[in-house]
């Protein structure tokens, strides 16, 4: 897979995730808006995927040393874990 094809595929995936996240938001429905833990956790999971794709592909961490790839993945887990814990708590 060439770099241009890979970049285009990642961009299309990021765009699709954005559309899915928007669709999950209750604000564009006719019913009253209410907080939903499953939807919030789903959108946060999609945000983790988007963040990892951006870090790996557009910040070129995919080709970086193993320690940097593990550090960025660990940072993502810690950050989004803290967000989930603070939301659920």
Biopython code that builds the backbone (N, CA, C, O; Angstrom):
import numpy as np
from Bio.PDB.StructureBuilder import StructureBuilder

atoms = [
    (1, "UNK", "N", (0.847, -1.166, 0.000)),
    (1, "UNK", "CA", (0.000, 0.000, 0.000)),
    (1, "UNK", "C", (0.901, 1.240, 0.000)),
    (1, "UNK", "O", (1.799, 1.377, 0.831)),
    (2, "UNK", "N", (0.643, 2.120, -0.935)),
    (2, "UNK", "CA", (1.453, 3.330, -1.019)),
    (2, "UNK", "C", (1.054, 4.311, 0.084)),
    (2, "UNK", "O", (-0.001, 4.183, 0.706)),
    (3, "UNK", "N", (1.915, 5.276, 0.303)),
    (3, "UNK", "CA", (1.661, 6.260, 1.361)),
    (3, "UNK", "C", (0.408, 7.075, 1.066)),
    (3, "UNK", "O", (-0.361, 7.385, 1.975)),
    (4, "UNK", "N", (0.204, 7.419, -0.192)),
    (4, "UNK", "CA", (-0.973, 8.217, -0.553)),
    (4, "UNK", "C", (-2.256, 7.429, -0.333)),
    (4, "UNK", "O", (-3.243, 7.977, 0.158)),
    (5, "UNK", "N", (-2.252, 6.165, -0.685)),
    (5, "UNK", "CA", (-3.437, 5.321, -0.490)),
    (5, "UNK", "C", (-3.692, 5.135, 0.999)),
    (5, "UNK", "O", (-4.839, 5.189, 1.444)),
    (6, "UNK", "N", (-2.639, 4.918, 1.767)),
    (6, "UNK", "CA", (-2.788, 4.737, 3.216)),
    (6, "UNK", "C", (-3.330, 6.002, 3.877)),
    (6, "UNK", "O", (-4.224, 5.928, 4.720)),
    (7, "UNK", "N", (-2.796, 7.154, 3.498)),
    (7, "UNK", "CA", (-3.265, 8.423, 4.049)),
    (7, "UNK", "C", (-4.726, 8.666, 3.701)),
    (7, "UNK", "O", (-5.510, 9.107, 4.542)),
    (8, "UNK", "N", (-5.084, 8.379, 2.467)),
    (8, "UNK", "CA", (-6.478, 8.551, 2.045)),
    (8, "UNK", "C", (-7.402, 7.609, 2.804)),
    (8, "UNK", "O", (-8.499, 8.006, 3.198)),
    (9, "UNK", "N", (-6.977, 6.373, 3.013)),
    (9, "UNK", "CA", (-7.794, 5.405, 3.746)),
    (9, "UNK", "C", (-7.973, 5.842, 5.204)),
    (9, "UNK", "O", (-9.068, 5.735, 5.756)),
    (10, "UNK", "N", (-6.906, 6.328, 5.820)),
    (10, "UNK", "CA", (-7.002, 6.800, 7.206)),
    (10, "UNK", "C", (-7.915, 8.018, 7.277)),
    (10, "UNK", "O", (-8.744, 8.121, 8.181)),
    (11, "UNK", "N", (-7.769, 8.938, 6.333)),
    (11, "UNK", "CA", (-8.628, 10.122, 6.297)),
    (11, "UNK", "C", (-10.092, 9.726, 6.150)),
    (11, "UNK", "O", (-10.957, 10.280, 6.829)),
    (12, "UNK", "N", (-10.374, 8.769, 5.266)),
    (12, "UNK", "CA", (-11.759, 8.303, 5.080)),
    (12, "UNK", "C", (-12.284, 7.663, 6.365)),
    (12, "UNK", "O", (-13.441, 7.869, 6.731)),
    (13, "UNK", "N", (-11.450, 6.897, 7.044)),
    (13, "UNK", "CA", (-11.856, 6.285, 8.311)),
    (13, "UNK", "C", (-12.136, 7.329, 9.373)),
    (13, "UNK", "O", (-13.118, 7.221, 10.108)),
    (14, "UNK", "N", (-11.285, 8.336, 9.461)),
    (14, "UNK", "CA", (-11.505, 9.421, 10.428)),
    (14, "UNK", "C", (-12.797, 10.171, 10.119)),
    (14, "UNK", "O", (-13.540, 10.534, 11.031)),
    (15, "UNK", "N", (-13.059, 10.400, 8.856)),
    (15, "UNK", "CA", (-14.300, 11.073, 8.462)),
    (15, "UNK", "C", (-15.513, 10.231, 8.815)),
    (15, "UNK", "O", (-16.518, 10.756, 9.295)),
    (16, "UNK", "N", (-15.427, 8.927, 8.581)),
    (16, "UNK", "CA", (-16.533, 8.032, 8.907)),
    (16, "UNK", "C", (-16.793, 8.000, 10.416)),
    (16, "UNK", "O", (-17.946, 8.005, 10.847)),
    (17, "UNK", "N", (-15.742, 7.967, 11.202)),
    (17, "UNK", "CA", (-15.899, 7.980, 12.657)),
    (17, "UNK", "C", (-16.548, 9.288, 13.110)),
    (17, "UNK", "O", (-17.373, 9.285, 14.024)),
    (18, "UNK", "N", (-16.184, 10.395, 12.483)),
    (18, "UNK", "CA", (-16.787, 11.686, 12.824)),
    (18, "UNK", "C", (-18.285, 11.670, 12.542)),
    (18, "UNK", "O", (-19.079, 12.151, 13.351)),
    (19, "UNK", "N", (-18.669, 11.118, 11.400)),
    (19, "UNK", "CA", (-20.097, 11.050, 11.043)),
    (19, "UNK", "C", (-20.847, 10.143, 12.018)),
    (19, "UNK", "O", (-21.954, 10.474, 12.442)),
    (20, "UNK", "N", (-20.261, 9.012, 12.372)),
    (20, "UNK", "CA", (-20.907, 8.097, 13.323)),
    (20, "UNK", "C", (-21.057, 8.774, 14.687)),
    (20, "UNK", "O", (-22.103, 8.655, 15.326)),
    (21, "UNK", "N", (-20.018, 9.482, 15.134)),
    (21, "UNK", "CA", (-20.101, 10.191, 16.416)),
    (21, "UNK", "C", (-21.203, 11.236, 16.391)),
    (21, "UNK", "O", (-21.939, 11.389, 17.366)),
    (22, "UNK", "N", (-21.321, 11.954, 15.288)),
    (22, "UNK", "CA", (-22.380, 12.956, 15.164)),
    (22, "UNK", "C", (-23.747, 12.290, 15.204)),
    (22, "UNK", "O", (-24.667, 12.794, 15.849)),
    (23, "UNK", "N", (-23.883, 11.158, 14.516)),
    (23, "UNK", "CA", (-25.162, 10.462, 14.477)),
    (23, "UNK", "C", (-25.581, 9.973, 15.865)),
    (23, "UNK", "O", (-26.770, 9.946, 16.181)),
    (24, "UNK", "N", (-24.618, 9.593, 16.682)),
    (24, "UNK", "CA", (-24.924, 9.109, 18.028)),
    (24, "UNK", "C", (-25.374, 10.225, 18.967)),
    (24, "UNK", "O", (-26.023, 9.960, 19.979)),
    (25, "UNK", "N", (-25.037, 11.458, 18.642)),
    (25, "UNK", "CA", (-25.404, 12.584, 19.512)),
    (25, "UNK", "C", (-26.913, 12.780, 19.497)),
    (25, "UNK", "O", (-27.524, 12.785, 18.429)),
    (26, "UNK", "N", (-27.518, 12.941, 20.661)),
    (26, "UNK", "CA", (-28.983, 13.052, 20.718)),
    (26, "UNK", "C", (-29.514, 14.431, 20.337)),
    (26, "UNK", "O", (-30.728, 14.589, 20.208)),
    (27, "UNK", "N", (-28.673, 15.415, 20.156)),
    (27, "UNK", "CA", (-29.139, 16.786, 19.948)),
    (27, "UNK", "C", (-29.906, 16.987, 18.644)),
    (27, "UNK", "O", (-30.696, 17.925, 18.542)),
    (28, "UNK", "N", (-29.696, 16.140, 17.653)),
    (28, "UNK", "CA", (-30.392, 16.324, 16.388)),
    (28, "UNK", "C", (-31.660, 15.465, 16.279)),
    (28, "UNK", "O", (-32.238, 15.357, 15.197)),
    (29, "UNK", "N", (-32.088, 14.862, 17.371)),
    (29, "UNK", "CA", (-33.321, 14.092, 17.404)),
    (29, "UNK", "C", (-34.438, 14.943, 18.019)),
    (29, "UNK", "O", (-34.172, 15.945, 18.683)),
    (30, "UNK", "N", (-35.673, 14.537, 17.794)),
    (30, "UNK", "CA", (-36.820, 15.311, 18.292)),
    (30, "UNK", "C", (-37.061, 15.107, 19.792)),
    (30, "UNK", "O", (-37.668, 15.962, 20.437)),
    (31, "UNK", "N", (-36.600, 14.001, 20.345)),
    (31, "UNK", "CA", (-36.826, 13.729, 21.760)),
    (31, "UNK", "C", (-35.994, 14.671, 22.627)),
    (31, "UNK", "O", (-35.008, 15.243, 22.164)),
    (32, "UNK", "N", (-36.398, 14.826, 23.887)),
    (32, "UNK", "CA", (-35.591, 15.645, 24.811)),
    (32, "UNK", "C", (-34.186, 15.062, 24.975)),
    (32, "UNK", "O", (-33.998, 13.845, 24.969)),
    (33, "UNK", "N", (-33.232, 15.932, 25.116)),
    (33, "UNK", "CA", (-31.840, 15.511, 25.266)),
    (33, "UNK", "C", (-31.601, 15.030, 26.690)),
    (33, "UNK", "O", (-31.937, 15.717, 27.655)),
    (34, "UNK", "N", (-31.018, 13.845, 26.809)),
    (34, "UNK", "CA", (-30.686, 13.291, 28.120)),
    (34, "UNK", "C", (-29.334, 12.595, 28.022)),
    (34, "UNK", "O", (-28.978, 12.046, 26.979)),
    (35, "UNK", "N", (-28.593, 12.625, 29.113)),
    (35, "UNK", "CA", (-27.289, 11.976, 29.142)),
    (35, "UNK", "C", (-27.460, 10.472, 29.040)),
    (35, "UNK", "O", (-28.374, 9.899, 29.633)),
    (36, "UNK", "N", (-26.581, 9.841, 28.288)),
    (36, "UNK", "CA", (-26.619, 8.392, 28.124)),
    (36, "UNK", "C", (-25.202, 7.852, 28.289)),
    (36, "UNK", "O", (-24.317, 8.149, 27.487)),
    (37, "UNK", "N", (-25.000, 7.069, 29.321)),
    (37, "UNK", "CA", (-23.670, 6.519, 29.577)),
    (37, "UNK", "C", (-23.185, 5.626, 28.438)),
    (37, "UNK", "O", (-22.033, 5.770, 28.028)),
    (38, "UNK", "N", (-24.006, 4.702, 27.895)),
    (38, "UNK", "CA", (-23.509, 3.872, 26.789)),
    (38, "UNK", "C", (-23.106, 4.688, 25.555)),
    (38, "UNK", "O", (-22.096, 4.394, 24.916)),
    (39, "UNK", "N", (-23.892, 5.704, 25.227)),
    (39, "UNK", "CA", (-23.542, 6.528, 24.066)),
    (39, "UNK", "C", (-22.264, 7.315, 24.344)),
    (39, "UNK", "O", (-21.399, 7.421, 23.475)),
    (40, "UNK", "N", (-22.143, 7.862, 25.540)),
    (40, "UNK", "CA", (-20.942, 8.607, 25.895)),
    (40, "UNK", "C", (-19.711, 7.718, 25.836)),
    (40, "UNK", "O", (-18.677, 8.129, 25.308)),
    (41, "UNK", "N", (-19.806, 6.520, 26.365)),
    (41, "UNK", "CA", (-18.669, 5.597, 26.328)),
    (41, "UNK", "C", (-18.349, 5.175, 24.890)),
    (41, "UNK", "O", (-17.184, 4.991, 24.538)),
    (42, "UNK", "N", (-19.381, 5.024, 24.072)),
    (42, "UNK", "CA", (-19.161, 4.698, 22.664)),
    (42, "UNK", "C", (-18.444, 5.808, 21.919)),
    (42, "UNK", "O", (-17.523, 5.558, 21.142)),
    (43, "UNK", "N", (-18.876, 7.038, 22.166)),
    (43, "UNK", "CA", (-18.218, 8.179, 21.521)),
    (43, "UNK", "C", (-16.781, 8.325, 22.022)),
    (43, "UNK", "O", (-15.889, 8.661, 21.244)),
    (44, "UNK", "N", (-16.551, 8.080, 23.304)),
    (44, "UNK", "CA", (-15.182, 8.119, 23.823)),
    (44, "UNK", "C", (-14.318, 7.023, 23.200)),
    (44, "UNK", "O", (-13.144, 7.252, 22.909)),
    (45, "UNK", "N", (-14.884, 5.845, 22.995)),
    (45, "UNK", "CA", (-14.133, 4.770, 22.340)),
    (45, "UNK", "C", (-13.771, 5.173, 20.904)),
    (45, "UNK", "O", (-12.659, 4.916, 20.443)),
    (46, "UNK", "N", (-14.707, 5.797, 20.214)),
    (46, "UNK", "CA", (-14.413, 6.281, 18.861)),
    (46, "UNK", "C", (-13.337, 7.368, 18.899)),
    (46, "UNK", "O", (-12.503, 7.448, 17.997)),
    (47, "UNK", "N", (-13.353, 8.196, 19.929)),
    (47, "UNK", "CA", (-12.328, 9.237, 20.078)),
    (47, "UNK", "C", (-10.946, 8.628, 20.301)),
    (47, "UNK", "O", (-9.950, 9.151, 19.802)),
    (48, "UNK", "N", (-10.881, 7.529, 21.047)),
    (48, "UNK", "CA", (-9.600, 6.832, 21.248)),
    (48, "UNK", "C", (-9.077, 6.337, 19.903)),
    (48, "UNK", "O", (-7.896, 6.495, 19.593)),
    (49, "UNK", "N", (-9.953, 5.744, 19.116)),
    (49, "UNK", "CA", (-9.547, 5.227, 17.800)),
    (49, "UNK", "C", (-9.057, 6.367, 16.914)),
    (49, "UNK", "O", (-8.012, 6.256, 16.272)),
    (50, "UNK", "N", (-9.817, 7.468, 16.881)),
    (50, "UNK", "CA", (-9.410, 8.612, 16.070)),
    (50, "UNK", "C", (-8.064, 9.169, 16.526)),
    (50, "UNK", "O", (-7.195, 9.459, 15.705)),
    (51, "UNK", "N", (-7.899, 9.313, 17.827)),
    (51, "UNK", "CA", (-6.651, 9.861, 18.357)),
    (51, "UNK", "C", (-5.472, 8.974, 18.013)),
    (51, "UNK", "O", (-4.410, 9.465, 17.632)),
    (52, "UNK", "N", (-5.654, 7.672, 18.145)),
    (52, "UNK", "CA", (-4.557, 6.743, 17.829)),
    (52, "UNK", "C", (-4.220, 6.796, 16.347)),
    (52, "UNK", "O", (-3.045, 6.792, 15.980)),
    (53, "UNK", "N", (-5.239, 6.845, 15.488)),
    (53, "UNK", "CA", (-4.974, 6.944, 14.050)),
    (53, "UNK", "C", (-4.212, 8.226, 13.716)),
    (53, "UNK", "O", (-3.275, 8.204, 12.919)),
    (54, "UNK", "N", (-4.609, 9.329, 14.319)),
    (54, "UNK", "CA", (-3.927, 10.599, 14.052)),
    (54, "UNK", "C", (-2.479, 10.545, 14.526)),
    (54, "UNK", "O", (-1.568, 10.956, 13.807)),
    (55, "UNK", "N", (-2.270, 10.038, 15.740)),
    (55, "UNK", "CA", (-0.905, 9.950, 16.269)),
    (55, "UNK", "C", (-0.057, 9.013, 15.421)),
    (55, "UNK", "O", (1.071, 9.349, 15.059)),
    (56, "UNK", "N", (-0.592, 7.850, 15.107)),
    (56, "UNK", "CA", (0.175, 6.856, 14.358)),
    (56, "UNK", "C", (0.479, 7.289, 12.925)),
    (56, "UNK", "O", (1.602, 7.129, 12.448)),
    (57, "UNK", "N", (-0.513, 7.830, 12.248)),
    (57, "UNK", "CA", (-0.352, 8.122, 10.826)),
    (57, "UNK", "C", (0.160, 9.523, 10.530)),
    (57, "UNK", "O", (1.100, 9.683, 9.752)),
    (58, "UNK", "N", (-0.441, 10.534, 11.133)),
    (58, "UNK", "CA", (-0.105, 11.900, 10.758)),
    (58, "UNK", "C", (1.025, 12.494, 11.582)),
    (58, "UNK", "O", (1.613, 13.502, 11.191)),
    (59, "UNK", "N", (1.334, 11.882, 12.716)),
    (59, "UNK", "CA", (2.496, 12.312, 13.494)),
    (59, "UNK", "C", (3.649, 11.320, 13.288)),
    (59, "UNK", "O", (4.706, 11.443, 13.908)),
    (60, "UNK", "N", (3.430, 10.349, 12.418)),
    (60, "UNK", "CA", (4.425, 9.354, 11.992)),
    (60, "UNK", "C", (5.022, 8.555, 13.138)),
    (60, "UNK", "O", (6.199, 8.195, 13.101)),
    (61, "UNK", "N", (4.225, 8.280, 14.146)),
    (61, "UNK", "CA", (4.693, 7.451, 15.253)),
    (61, "UNK", "C", (4.703, 5.978, 14.839)),
    (61, "UNK", "O", (5.371, 5.160, 15.471)),
    (62, "UNK", "N", (3.973, 5.644, 13.792)),
    (62, "UNK", "CA", (3.924, 4.264, 13.304)),
    (62, "UNK", "C", (5.314, 3.731, 12.963)),
    (62, "UNK", "O", (5.587, 2.542, 13.125)),
    (63, "UNK", "N", (6.188, 4.615, 12.493)),
    (63, "UNK", "CA", (7.537, 4.197, 12.115)),
    (63, "UNK", "C", (8.577, 4.575, 13.171)),
    (63, "UNK", "O", (9.775, 4.411, 12.942)),
    (64, "UNK", "N", (8.135, 5.072, 14.311)),
    (64, "UNK", "CA", (9.039, 5.496, 15.380)),
    (64, "UNK", "C", (9.528, 4.275, 16.167)),
    (64, "UNK", "O", (9.028, 3.167, 15.969)),
    (65, "UNK", "N", (10.486, 4.474, 17.044)),
    (65, "UNK", "CA", (10.956, 3.372, 17.890)),
    (65, "UNK", "C", (9.822, 2.815, 18.758)),
    (65, "UNK", "O", (8.847, 3.505, 19.056)),
    (66, "UNK", "N", (9.976, 1.574, 19.147)),
    (66, "UNK", "CA", (8.950, 0.875, 19.923)),
    (66, "UNK", "C", (8.603, 1.620, 21.210)),
    (66, "UNK", "O", (7.430, 1.703, 21.573)),
    (67, "UNK", "N", (9.598, 2.161, 21.900)),
    (67, "UNK", "CA", (9.322, 2.841, 23.166)),
    (67, "UNK", "C", (8.385, 4.026, 22.973)),
    (67, "UNK", "O", (7.554, 4.297, 23.839)),
    (68, "UNK", "N", (8.502, 4.736, 21.854)),
    (68, "UNK", "CA", (7.635, 5.880, 21.605)),
    (68, "UNK", "C", (6.221, 5.431, 21.259)),
    (68, "UNK", "O", (5.248, 6.047, 21.693)),
    (69, "UNK", "N", (6.108, 4.368, 20.484)),
    (69, "UNK", "CA", (4.775, 3.828, 20.168)),
    (69, "UNK", "C", (4.077, 3.359, 21.439)),
    (69, "UNK", "O", (2.889, 3.620, 21.630)),
    (70, "UNK", "N", (4.809, 2.670, 22.306)),
    (70, "UNK", "CA", (4.222, 2.202, 23.558)),
    (70, "UNK", "C", (3.879, 3.369, 24.485)),
    (70, "UNK", "O", (2.862, 3.339, 25.178)),
    (71, "UNK", "N", (4.723, 4.385, 24.494)),
    (71, "UNK", "CA", (4.462, 5.559, 25.342)),
    (71, "UNK", "C", (3.197, 6.294, 24.887)),
    (71, "UNK", "O", (2.386, 6.698, 25.719)),
    (72, "UNK", "N", (3.026, 6.467, 23.586)),
    (72, "UNK", "CA", (1.824, 7.158, 23.107)),
    (72, "UNK", "C", (0.575, 6.320, 23.357)),
    (72, "UNK", "O", (-0.474, 6.863, 23.705)),
    (73, "UNK", "N", (0.675, 5.019, 23.187)),
    (73, "UNK", "CA", (-0.480, 4.157, 23.480)),
    (73, "UNK", "C", (-0.798, 4.160, 24.974)),
    (73, "UNK", "O", (-1.966, 4.181, 25.361)),
    (74, "UNK", "N", (0.232, 4.138, 25.807)),
    (74, "UNK", "CA", (0.020, 4.202, 27.253)),
    (74, "UNK", "C", (-0.610, 5.519, 27.665)),
    (74, "UNK", "O", (-1.489, 5.545, 28.527)),
    (75, "UNK", "N", (-0.165, 6.618, 27.054)),
    (75, "UNK", "CA", (-0.741, 7.924, 27.333)),
    (75, "UNK", "C", (-2.220, 7.947, 26.961)),
    (75, "UNK", "O", (-3.039, 8.489, 27.702)),
    (76, "UNK", "N", (-2.562, 7.359, 25.814)),
    (76, "UNK", "CA", (-3.968, 7.303, 25.407)),
    (76, "UNK", "C", (-4.805, 6.515, 26.401)),
    (76, "UNK", "O", (-5.891, 6.950, 26.783)),
    (77, "UNK", "N", (-4.314, 5.375, 26.815)),
    (77, "UNK", "CA", (-5.052, 4.540, 27.769)),
    (77, "UNK", "C", (-5.238, 5.299, 29.081)),
    (77, "UNK", "O", (-6.334, 5.302, 29.642)),
    (78, "UNK", "N", (-4.179, 5.941, 29.575)),
    (78, "UNK", "CA", (-4.277, 6.685, 30.833)),
    (78, "UNK", "C", (-5.230, 7.870, 30.710)),
    (78, "UNK", "O", (-6.056, 8.093, 31.595)),
    (79, "UNK", "N", (-5.126, 8.618, 29.638)),
    (79, "UNK", "CA", (-5.959, 9.797, 29.452)),
    (79, "UNK", "C", (-7.432, 9.429, 29.337)),
    (79, "UNK", "O", (-8.265, 9.962, 30.070)),
    (80, "UNK", "N", (-7.754, 8.531, 28.432)),
    (80, "UNK", "CA", (-9.148, 8.175, 28.249)),
    (80, "UNK", "C", (-9.680, 7.341, 29.416)),
    (80, "UNK", "O", (-10.872, 7.386, 29.716)),
    (81, "UNK", "N", (-8.811, 6.590, 30.065)),
    (81, "UNK", "CA", (-9.229, 5.893, 31.284)),
    (81, "UNK", "C", (-9.635, 6.882, 32.369)),
    (81, "UNK", "O", (-10.642, 6.690, 33.049)),
    (82, "UNK", "N", (-8.845, 7.940, 32.526)),
    (82, "UNK", "CA", (-9.181, 8.976, 33.527)),
    (82, "UNK", "C", (-10.478, 9.673, 33.163)),
    (82, "UNK", "O", (-11.283, 9.983, 34.042)),
    (83, "UNK", "N", (-10.690, 9.925, 31.872)),
    (83, "UNK", "CA", (-11.941, 10.571, 31.454)),
    (83, "UNK", "C", (-13.139, 9.672, 31.758)),
    (83, "UNK", "O", (-14.154, 10.139, 32.274)),
    (84, "UNK", "N", (-13.019, 8.390, 31.439)),
    (84, "UNK", "CA", (-14.123, 7.453, 31.701)),
    (84, "UNK", "C", (-14.390, 7.345, 33.199)),
    (84, "UNK", "O", (-15.545, 7.368, 33.626)),
    (85, "UNK", "N", (-13.344, 7.228, 33.991)),
    (85, "UNK", "CA", (-13.518, 7.115, 35.436)),
    (85, "UNK", "C", (-14.172, 8.369, 35.993)),
    (85, "UNK", "O", (-15.066, 8.276, 36.835)),
    (86, "UNK", "N", (-13.743, 9.534, 35.540)),
    (86, "UNK", "CA", (-14.344, 10.769, 36.051)),
    (86, "UNK", "C", (-15.790, 10.931, 35.575)),
    (86, "UNK", "O", (-16.597, 11.541, 36.276)),
    (87, "UNK", "N", (-16.126, 10.404, 34.416)),
    (87, "UNK", "CA", (-17.505, 10.496, 33.923)),
    (87, "UNK", "C", (-18.422, 9.534, 34.665)),
    (87, "UNK", "O", (-19.529, 9.902, 35.059)),
    (88, "UNK", "N", (-17.966, 8.312, 34.853)),
    (88, "UNK", "CA", (-18.785, 7.287, 35.495)),
    (88, "UNK", "C", (-18.898, 7.526, 36.994)),
    (88, "UNK", "O", (-19.932, 7.238, 37.598)),
    (89, "UNK", "N", (-17.843, 8.047, 37.589)),
    (89, "UNK", "CA", (-17.801, 8.247, 39.040)),
    (89, "UNK", "C", (-18.859, 9.208, 39.404)),
    (89, "UNK", "O", (-19.018, 9.535, 40.581)),
]
sb = StructureBuilder()
sb.init_structure("model")
sb.init_model(0)
sb.init_chain("A")
sb.init_seg("    ")
for serial, (resi, resn, name, xyz) in enumerate(atoms, 1):
    if name == "N":
        sb.init_residue(resn, " ", resi, " ")
    sb.init_atom(name, np.array(xyz, "f"), 0.0, 1.0, " ", f" {name:<3s}", serial, name[0])
structure = sb.get_structure()
